[in-house]
Amino acid sequence: MTDGRTREAAEATEPGARRRRPGGRSARVREAAIAATLAELADLGYSSLSLEGVARRAGVHKTTLYRRWGSREELVLEAMLERAGEHITVPDTGSLREDLVELARTAAANAASPEVAAMARAVAAEAPHDSRLAAANHRFWSARLALDGTIVERAAARGDVAPETNPRAVIEAVLGPIHLRLLLTGEPVDETFLDAVVDVVVNGAARRDLG
């Protein structure tokens, strides 16, 4: 029987082996775990999500997830950051208004997806009583708002808004109404609404009200 080291040596000589990157298996495990986490969120919601369930869906051993992430909160945090990074780009059209409109549209579509909606409901209901979930949520939004804030930083560099304009305040003013409707009022988040929100924010920033 061929032992593990012999198998690895044989695999290294196969055609295309030079294209394999060190840590390739680790990357595949991460990809499978993140996909499984998002699927579990969509199917079960956060309250029923467990590392054991994610491991089963991902086809990996649960100890692998515990070793890498340690808790479901850390795994969910990485999964949500990954999804947001894939689905919510940071536009750079040269126009503050157009950048914010595009951000609002992609953010609204992402927030309305089953897995993100499940997470948002869980945070609203459980974070006040779950410090680890609250901490993961805080880290997610700190990272995401800082990234989106580059839109405002570029606008300030162009002279579209005052240099002292607070990027986070502008982004929160755009994204807040979206989540208000999705989580609380149930009113439609359509293009007319998003355009109106962005116009209010841009007009306020142009008057330098958002400092």
Buried (B, 14 or more C-beta within 10 A) or exposed (E): EEEEEEEEEEEEEEEEEEEEEEEEEEEEBBEBBBBBBBBBBBBEBBEEBBBEBBBBBBEBEBEBBBEBBEBBBBBBBBBBBBBBEEBBEBBEEEBBBBBBBBBBBBBBEBBEBEBBBBBBBBBEEBBEEBEEBBBBBEBBBEBBBEBBBBBBEBBBEEEBBBEEBBBBBBBBBBBEBBBEBBBEEEEEBEEEBBBEBBEEBBEBBBEEEBE
